[in-house]
Amino acid sequence: MNLLQRASLFTFVLLLAWTTSARAQQAAGDADTPPPGSTVITSDELHSDQANHTSVFTGNVMVVGTSFNLTCDEMKVLFGKDGKVDHIIASGNVVINQPGRVTHSGQVDYYREDDKFVLTDSPVIVDNKNQISAPKITIYRANQTMLTEGKPTKVILINGGIGSSTPPAPLPDNK
């Protein structure tokens, strides 16, 4: 790892440590808020290992982004040699809230290279009251596609379908 990569990783770890301490400061009445577009991670503990390119957040983990909130028991972040996030593993009671959608799962993995999320351990996605569940759900962000694996895959559609807020068109008359 060259000096620039180490500095980038060190800066990220410092940022993560700062965001963890931000929760304690806010509880003490500090009114400072992060700038718009920031992602804030809070947890009971953070263990960072620069030599192995990992950071592990444990206990009451909460990630607040611009368009989502994630809570879980533990989150492990694996960095590449370039200092960028390669893989994130959120485990234990994972809940992701987005506008109009909530996801529950035992584990969620994010892979930067494929820009995909893999949900396992009883994942359920509720989208505008519609619901999908399967043993494994993979979501590819770039092309907005989803794949389920394992039996059973169950889809419950209410008022038109997943992501839809309009009622379905009437079925044709089969006379």
C-alpha positions as CSV (number, residue, x, y, z in Angstrom):
1,M,0.0,0.0,0.0
2,N,1.5,3.3,-1.0
3,L,1.6,6.4,1.1
4,L,-1.4,8.0,-0.6
5,Q,-3.5,4.9,-0.1
6,R,-2.6,4.7,3.6
7,A,-3.4,8.3,4.1
8,S,-6.8,7.8,2.4
9,L,-7.6,4.8,4.6
10,F,-6.4,6.6,7.7
11,T,-8.6,9.6,6.8
12,F,-11.6,7.3,6.4
13,V,-11.0,5.6,9.7
14,L,-10.7,9.0,11.4
15,L,-14.0,10.0,9.8
16,L,-15.6,6.9,11.0
17,A,-14.3,7.4,14.6
18,W,-15.5,11.0,14.5
19,T,-19.0,10.0,13.4
20,T,-19.1,7.4,16.3
21,S,-18.2,10.1,18.8
22,A,-20.7,12.5,17.2
23,R,-23.5,10.5,18.7
24,A,-22.1,11.1,22.2
25,Q,-21.6,14.8,21.5
26,Q,-25.2,15.2,20.3
27,A,-26.5,13.4,23.4
28,A,-24.6,15.9,25.4
29,G,-26.4,18.8,23.7
30,D,-24.0,19.6,20.9
31,A,-26.1,21.1,18.0
32,D,-23.4,20.5,15.3
33,T,-24.9,18.6,12.3
34,P,-23.0,16.9,9.5
35,P,-23.0,18.7,6.1
36,P,-25.7,17.7,3.6
37,G,-24.9,14.6,1.6
38,S,-22.9,13.1,4.5
39,T,-23.3,9.5,5.7
40,V,-23.2,9.2,9.5
41,I,-22.4,5.9,11.2
42,T,-22.9,5.4,14.9
43,S,-22.3,2.3,17.0
44,D,-21.4,1.2,20.5
45,E,-17.9,0.3,19.4
46,L,-15.5,0.6,16.4
47,H,-12.6,-1.7,15.8
48,S,-10.4,-0.7,12.8
49,D,-7.5,-2.7,11.5
50,Q,-5.5,-0.7,8.9
51,A,-3.1,-3.7,8.2
52,N,-6.0,-5.9,7.2
53,H,-8.1,-3.1,5.6
54,T,-11.1,-3.6,7.8
55,S,-13.4,-1.7,10.2
56,V,-16.0,-3.4,12.4
57,F,-18.9,-1.5,14.0
58,T,-20.6,-3.4,16.8
59,G,-23.7,-2.8,18.9
60,N,-26.6,-0.6,17.9
61,V,-25.2,0.2,14.5
62,M,-27.0,2.9,12.7
63,V,-26.1,4.3,9.2
64,V,-27.9,7.5,8.1
65,G,-27.4,8.4,4.5
66,T,-29.1,10.9,2.2
67,S,-31.9,8.5,1.1
68,F,-31.8,5.6,3.6
69,N,-31.3,4.5,7.2
70,L,-29.8,1.2,8.1
71,T,-29.7,-0.5,11.5
72,C,-28.0,-3.7,12.5
73,D,-26.1,-5.5,15.2
74,E,-22.8,-5.5,13.4
75,M,-21.3,-4.0,10.2
76,K,-18.0,-5.0,8.8
77,V,-16.4,-2.8,6.1
78,L,-13.6,-4.3,4.0
79,F,-11.4,-1.9,2.0
80,G,-9.4,-2.5,-1.2
81,K,-5.8,-1.6,-1.6
82,D,-7.0,1.6,-3.2
83,G,-8.6,2.6,0.2
84,K,-12.1,2.4,-1.2
85,V,-14.9,0.3,0.2
86,D,-15.0,-3.1,-1.5
87,H,-17.4,-5.1,0.6
88,I,-19.8,-4.3,3.4
89,I,-21.4,-7.0,5.6
90,A,-24.3,-5.9,7.8
91,S,-25.6,-8.7,10.1
92,G,-28.0,-9.3,12.8
93,N,-31.5,-7.7,12.6
94,V,-30.7,-5.7,9.5
95,V,-33.4,-3.1,8.7
96,I,-33.1,-0.7,5.8
97,N,-35.6,2.2,5.5
98,Q,-36.0,4.1,2.3
99,P,-38.9,6.3,1.2
100,G,-41.8,3.9,0.6
101,R,-39.7,0.8,1.3
102,V,-38.4,-1.2,4.3
103,T,-36.2,-4.2,4.1
104,H,-35.7,-6.8,6.9
105,S,-33.0,-9.4,6.7
106,G,-30.6,-11.3,8.9
107,Q,-27.6,-10.3,6.7
108,V,-27.0,-7.9,3.9
109,D,-23.8,-7.9,1.8
110,Y,-22.8,-5.0,-0.5
111,Y,-20.3,-5.6,-3.3
112,R,-18.9,-2.5,-4.9
113,E,-17.4,-4.2,-7.9
114,D,-20.8,-5.5,-9.0
115,D,-22.8,-2.6,-7.3
116,K,-25.1,-5.2,-5.8
117,F,-26.8,-6.1,-2.5
118,V,-27.2,-9.7,-1.5
119,L,-29.9,-10.3,1.2
120,T,-29.9,-13.6,3.1
121,D,-31.3,-15.0,6.3
122,S,-35.0,-14.6,5.8
123,P,-35.1,-11.3,3.8
124,V,-38.4,-9.5,3.3
125,I,-38.8,-6.3,1.2
126,V,-42.0,-4.3,1.8
127,D,-42.5,-1.7,-1.0
128,N,-45.7,0.4,-0.9
129,K,-47.5,-2.4,1.0
130,N,-46.3,-5.0,-1.6
131,Q,-44.0,-7.7,-0.3
132,I,-41.4,-10.1,-1.6
133,S,-39.5,-12.7,0.4
134,A,-37.1,-15.5,-0.5
135,P,-34.2,-17.3,1.0
136,K,-31.8,-15.1,-1.0
137,I,-32.5,-11.8,-2.8
138,T,-29.9,-10.1,-5.0
139,I,-30.4,-6.5,-6.1
140,Y,-28.3,-5.0,-8.8
141,R,-28.4,-1.2,-8.4
142,A,-27.0,-0.2,-11.8
143,N,-29.8,-1.7,-13.8
144,Q,-32.4,-1.9,-11.1
145,T,-32.9,-5.6,-11.4
146,M,-33.6,-8.2,-8.7
147,L,-33.1,-12.0,-8.6
148,T,-34.5,-14.4,-6.0
149,E,-33.0,-17.8,-5.2
150,G,-34.3,-20.7,-3.2
151,K,-37.7,-22.0,-2.4
152,P,-40.1,-20.5,-1.6
153,T,-40.1,-17.1,-3.3
154,K,-43.3,-15.3,-2.3
155,V,-44.6,-12.1,-3.8
156,I,-47.7,-10.3,-2.5
157,L,-48.9,-7.6,-4.8
158,I,-51.4,-5.0,-3.6
159,N,-52.8,-2.2,-5.8
160,G,-50.8,-2.9,-9.0
161,G,-47.4,-4.2,-8.1
162,I,-44.0,-3.5,-6.5
163,G,-43.1,0.1,-6.9
164,S,-46.5,1.0,-8.2
165,S,-49.0,3.3,-6.5
166,T,-51.7,2.9,-9.1
167,P,-54.3,0.1,-9.3
168,P,-53.8,-2.5,-12.0
169,A,-55.6,-2.4,-15.3
170,P,-58.7,-4.6,-15.5
171,L,-58.2,-8.1,-16.9
172,P,-59.5,-8.7,-20.5
173,D,-62.8,-10.5,-20.7
174,N,-62.2,-14.1,-21.8
175,K,-65.5,-14.7,-23.8
